[in-house]
Amino acid sequence: MAMLTLNKHVWVLAERLYIHSHKREGFLRLLRQHEIDYPGENYSDFGTTKGLYSFMSEDDNTFADFMDLIPAYKYLPILQDVVFDPDIQRTAQDNWNYYGEYIRNWYPQLLDLLNLAGITVDIESRRLTYPEIEPPPEAEDFLPETFGDAFIDYVRRETNEAHRGGLLLSVMVLSRKLLESVTVRLMEVVFPKLVNRAYSPENHAIWYDTAKGRYHNFDVLLDYLKANAAAFHEDEGMILEFVSLVRPFKDETNKCVHYDYKIPDSRYVNEWRIPRLVALVRRLFRKYCNP
């Protein structure tokens, strides 16, 4: 059976959200309720504003690394207490920030990462569930299925070669490029700039910044794709799922490109479920772009 694998940033966000809402003592108490004795030594500077604000605004994987040592069956019960906590849910409308790190983004990001991991968030029953299904047999290629598009398949081929060669930072960046390129193709087809041979500025503006003479950046493309998901009719849900899953991956690859960040390993790449993202967008591409 497939074992639950969580992206490390799940624990970073859960830790931040609970400490913001219930202070460090509340977070340590929550862990003890689940029979987890976490020393929390990196909270020692919380008595000062700088110590707390620096911790909340900079990625700290100390707790996430600690959770690697905890049995996976304890993950969902802890996360349920975080996800369905009313004080934490209210942070999504809170304009507070720590050194420019806005907490209103944390809760939606946490939900997106849980979705990416295949966890179902059931609001009515206040439960998190994970269907332990048998994983498919490993394919020879990291991204095995073609798109039938010369450029996208070229990027896919380079991604596979990078993965075989252990060039994992290249895998992250190339996968992002593939996902963004397919998103552009989808939007060009579903929102064509020529409708009945007449120029449609409304459609064109959905995917192209005419003032700057270039496509919108990936973040804006996803915003517009989500806002216009109903145009995909019966596939609206698939579009919303794609946006929800790809946004945290897009944010992560932005960090890889723009900051001195980290040297990826195989586990790090696997956390982002790239083949799942590509398979989902390929279904949409094959249906709407029909190469």
C-alpha positions in Angstrom: 0.0 0.0 0.0 1.2 3.6 -0.7 2.5 5.2 2.5 1.5 8.8 3.2 4.4 11.2 2.2 4.1 14.8 3.1 6.0 17.8 1.8 8.1 19.3 4.5 6.5 22.6 4.1 3.2 21.1 5.5 4.9 20.9 8.9 6.4 24.4 8.6 3.0 25.9 7.9 1.2 23.8 10.6 3.8 24.8 13.1 3.6 28.5 12.2 -0.2 28.6 12.2 -0.6 26.9 15.6 2.1 29.0 17.2 0.6 32.2 15.8 -2.9 31.2 17.1 -2.0 29.5 20.4 1.6 30.4 21.1 4.5 28.0 21.5 3.1 26.5 24.7 -0.2 25.6 22.9 1.7 24.0 20.1 3.9 21.9 22.4 0.7 20.9 24.4 -0.9 19.8 21.1 2.0 17.5 20.4 2.0 16.1 23.9 -1.7 15.3 23.4 -0.7 13.1 20.5 2.1 11.5 22.6 4.9 13.4 20.9 7.6 14.9 23.0 9.1 17.7 21.0 11.7 19.8 22.9 11.1 23.0 20.8 14.6 24.3 21.5 14.5 26.6 18.5 11.7 28.5 20.2 14.0 29.9 22.9 14.2 33.4 21.4 10.4 33.8 21.2 10.6 36.2 24.2 11.9 38.8 21.9 10.0 40.3 18.9 12.9 39.7 16.6 13.2 36.1 17.6 9.6 35.3 17.0 9.3 37.4 13.8 12.5 35.9 12.3 11.2 32.4 13.0 7.8 33.1 11.4 9.3 34.7 8.3 12.1 32.3 7.4 11.8 28.7 6.5 12.9 26.5 9.5 12.7 22.7 8.9 13.7 21.7 12.4 10.2 20.5 13.3 9.6 19.1 9.8 12.8 17.0 10.1 11.7 15.9 13.6 8.4 14.6 12.2 10.4 12.3 9.9 11.1 10.3 13.0 7.4 10.1 14.0 5.2 7.2 12.8 3.1 8.3 9.8 -0.1 7.1 11.4 0.1 10.1 13.7 0.2 12.7 10.9 -3.5 13.0 10.1 -4.8 13.3 13.7 -2.3 16.1 14.4 -3.1 17.9 11.1 -6.8 17.6 11.7 -6.4 19.6 15.0 -4.6 22.2 12.9 -6.8 22.3 9.8 -10.2 22.5 11.7 -9.1 24.8 14.5 -11.4 27.9 14.2 -8.7 30.3 15.2 -6.4 28.9 12.5 -9.2 29.0 9.9 -9.7 32.7 10.6 -6.1 33.5 9.8 -7.0 33.3 6.1 -8.8 36.7 6.5 -6.1 38.2 8.8 -3.9 40.9 7.4 -1.1 40.4 10.0 2.4 39.8 8.8 5.8 38.8 10.2 8.5 40.9 8.4 6.3 40.9 5.3 5.3 37.2 5.6 1.5 37.5 5.5 -0.2 34.9 7.5 -3.4 35.0 5.4 -1.5 32.9 2.8 -0.5 30.1 5.2 -3.8 28.3 5.6 -4.7 28.2 1.9 -1.1 27.0 1.2 -1.5 24.3 3.7 -4.7 23.0 2.2 -3.1 23.1 -1.3 -0.2 20.9 -0.1 -2.5 18.4 1.6 -4.4 18.2 -1.6 -1.1 17.6 -3.5 -0.4 14.8 -1.1 -3.7 13.1 -2.0 -5.4 13.9 1.4 -9.1 14.7 1.3 -10.2 17.6 3.5 -13.8 16.8 4.6 -15.3 20.0 6.0 -18.6 18.5 7.1 -17.1 15.6 9.1 -14.0 17.7 10.1 -11.8 14.8 9.0 -8.7 14.3 6.9 -8.6 11.1 5.0 -5.9 9.5 2.8 -6.9 6.6 0.5 -4.0 4.1 0.6 -4.1 2.9 -2.9 -1.6 0.6 -4.6 0.9 2.8 -6.5 1.3 2.1 -10.2 4.4 0.3 -11.3 7.4 2.6 -11.9 7.7 3.8 -15.5 11.1 3.8 -17.2 10.8 7.5 -17.7 10.0 10.1 -15.0 7.4 11.6 -17.4 6.4 8.7 -19.6 3.6 10.0 -21.8 4.0 12.3 -24.8 1.9 15.3 -25.6 2.1 15.4 -29.3 3.5 18.9 -29.3 7.0 19.4 -30.6 8.1 22.0 -28.0 6.4 20.5 -24.9 7.7 17.0 -25.8 11.2 18.5 -26.1 10.9 19.9 -22.6 9.5 16.6 -21.4 12.4 14.7 -23.0 15.0 17.0 -21.4 13.2 16.6 -18.0 13.5 12.8 -18.3 17.2 13.0 -19.3 17.8 15.3 -16.3 16.1 12.9 -14.0 18.0 9.9 -15.3 21.2 11.9 -14.8 20.4 13.0 -11.3 20.2 16.7 -12.3 17.4 17.3 -9.9 17.4 21.1 -9.8 17.0 20.9 -13.6 14.1 18.5 -13.1 12.3 21.1 -10.9 12.8 24.0 -13.3 12.1 22.1 -16.5 8.9 20.6 -15.0 7.7 24.1 -14.1 8.4 25.2 -17.7 6.4 22.3 -19.0 3.4 23.0 -16.8 3.5 26.7 -17.6 3.7 26.1 -21.4 0.8 23.7 -21.3 -1.2 26.2 -19.3 -0.6 28.9 -22.0 -1.6 26.5 -24.7 -4.9 25.6 -23.0 -5.8 29.3 -22.5 -4.9 30.2 -26.1 -7.3 27.5 -27.3 -10.2 28.0 -24.9 -10.0 31.8 -24.9 -8.9 32.5 -28.5 -8.0 36.1 -29.4 -9.8 35.8 -32.7 -13.5 34.9 -32.4 -15.4 34.6 -35.7 -12.3 36.3 -37.3 -12.7 39.4 -35.1 -10.2 40.4 -32.4 -11.4 39.7 -28.8 -9.5 41.9 -26.4 -11.3 40.3 -23.4 -10.0 36.8 -24.4 -6.6 38.0 -25.3 -6.1 39.8 -21.9 -6.8 36.5 -20.1 -3.4 35.1 -21.1 -1.4 38.0 -22.6 -0.2 41.3 -21.2 -0.7 43.6 -24.2 0.9 46.6 -22.4 4.1 44.7 -21.8 4.0 42.6 -25.0 4.4 39.2 -23.3 2.4 36.4 -21.8 1.3 36.9 -18.2 3.6 35.4 -15.6 2.6 31.9 -14.3 1.0 33.2 -11.1 -1.3 35.6 -13.0 -2.1 32.8 -15.6 -3.2 30.6 -12.7 -5.3 33.4 -11.2 -7.1 33.9 -14.5 -7.5 30.2 -15.2 -9.1 29.7 -11.8 -11.4 32.8 -12.3 -12.5 31.4 -15.7 -12.7 27.7 -14.8 -16.4 27.6 -15.7 -15.5 28.1 -19.3 -14.3 24.5 -19.3 -17.8 23.3 -18.4 -17.8 19.7 -17.2 -14.0 20.0 -16.6 -14.3 23.0 -14.2 -13.5 20.8 -11.2 -10.4 19.4 -13.0 -9.2 22.9 -13.7 -9.7 24.0 -10.1 -7.8 20.9 -8.9 -4.9 21.6 -11.3 -4.6 25.2 -10.1 -4.7 24.1 -6.5 -2.0 21.5 -7.0 0.3 23.4 -9.3 0.4 26.7 -7.3 2.5 25.4 -4.4 4.9 23.7 -6.9 5.2 27.0 -8.8 6.0 28.9 -5.6 8.7 26.4 -4.7 10.4 26.5 -8.1 10.3 30.3 -8.0 12.4 30.0 -4.8 14.8 27.6 -6.6 15.3 30.1 -9.4 15.5 33.4 -7.5 17.2 32.5 -4.2 20.2 30.7 -2.8 18.0 27.8 -1.7 18.8 24.2 -1.4 20.4 21.3 -3.2 17.5 18.9 -4.0 17.6 15.2 -3.5 15.3 12.5 -4.7 13.0 12.7 -1.7 12.6 16.5 -2.2 11.7 16.1 -5.8 9.2 13.2 -5.0 7.5 15.4 -2.5 6.2 17.6 -5.3 4.4 14.8 -7.1 5.5 16.2 -10.5 4.3 13.2 -12.6 0.8 13.6 -11.0 0.7 17.3 -12.0 1.9 16.5 -15.5 -0.6 13.7 -16.0 -3.4 15.9 -14.9 -2.6 18.8 -17.2 -1.9 16.3 -20.1 -5.5 15.1 -19.8 -6.7 18.6 -20.3 -4.2 19.3 -23.1 -5.2 16.2 -25.1 -8.8 17.1 -24.8 -8.8 20.8 -25.6 -5.7 21.3 -27.7 -6.2 17.9 -29.6 -2.8 17.9 -31.3 
